[in-house]
Amino acid sequence: MHEYSLTLNLIETVEEERIKNNAKKIKKISLKIGKFSGVETILISHSFEILKKEREPFKEAELQIEFEDAEVKCKNCGNIFKPDDFPFICPNCENIYNEIIKGFDIIIEKIEMEI
């Protein structure tokens, strides 16, 4: 379950930002998770609920997760498209050799803090 370690890393990163901003507590964290990131959002949410109880500034924090669609670029014709699932077949030239250019990241979009 790598989601637990990802969530722990998320909390540590947000804690660094809290300290930099002299905030008392974290109110809300907004994440954007790519469709093909390989991350189970239910496990991220569950891990967050467990880990936030151990840290006073996070006890009341809310985790909001938004999905990011994938975008793929065809290595043959350069067409950029949004695939539904594997395999990524270019709708323009039907090439199967394509590169994911968006949709596999985990991004902290916003952190709401109480100063």
N, C-alpha and C positions, 0 to 999 in steps of 0.2 A: 504494500500500500504506500506508494510514493506520494500520494496526496497529503499524508500526514506531514512528511518532511517539507513539502511545498508550502503547506499552510504555516508551519513553524517559521519557515524562511519569510513568508509574507508578514507575519506578526513581528518578526525581528526588524524587517525593513520599515514597517509602519512605526514601530517604537523609536527607531532612529529619527524619523521625521517628527515624531511627537516631541522628542527631546530638543531637536533643533529649533522647534517653534515654541518652546516653553509651554506646551499645552498640558492641561490637567488630565484630560481623558479623550479617548477616541469615541466618536459617536457613530460614524458610518464609514465603511470601506466599499468602494465600487470597483469591481474587477470586470475585465473583459477577457473572456476565455474563447480561444479559437475552436471552431468546430472539429478540427483535426489535431488538436493539441494532445490528445491521448489522456486527458484528465477527466475523471468522473466528478462532476460538480456536486453530486450528493455527498461524496466522500470529503470534498473540500469543505462543504457546509458543516458536516458532522464534526470534522476535525477542528474547525474554527470554534464551534460551540463548546467543545471540550477544552481547547487551549485557552480560550478567553477567560474562563473561570479562574485560571491560575495567575492572571495578571490584572491587577486593580484597574489600570487605565482602560482596559478592554471589556470589563465585565458587562457593560450595557451596550457594547458596540453591535451594530448590525452589519451583516455582510450582504451586499447586493451583487449578484452575478448576472452579467449580460453576455450573450453569445455573439461571436463574430463569425460571419459566413466566410467560407474559404474562397480564395481567388486563385486561379491556376493560369499559368502562361504556357501556351503551346510552344514547344521547342522547334516546331517545323514552320509555322506561319506567323507566330507572334501574337496570336489571338489571346485575349484575356477573357476568361469566363468563370462562372460560378458553378462548380460541379455539385451534383446531388450526393454522389457516393463514388466509391471505387468501382471500376477503373475510371480514371479521368480521361475521357475521350473528347477531343476537341470537336465542338459542334460545327466548326468551319471546315476542317480538312480531315477529320476523323483520326488524327494522329493520337497514339497512346503514350508517347513520350513527352511528358509535361512536367512543369515545375510549380510547386506550391509557393506562391508569393505572399499569401495572406491567409490567416486562419489557423495557425499552429502556435500562436503566442499566448502568454498569460500576462496581461498588462494591468497595473494598478492605475485606474482612470482617475480616481478622486478619493481623497481622505478628508472626512469632516472631523474637526477636533473642537474641543471646548477649551478656550484659553483661560 
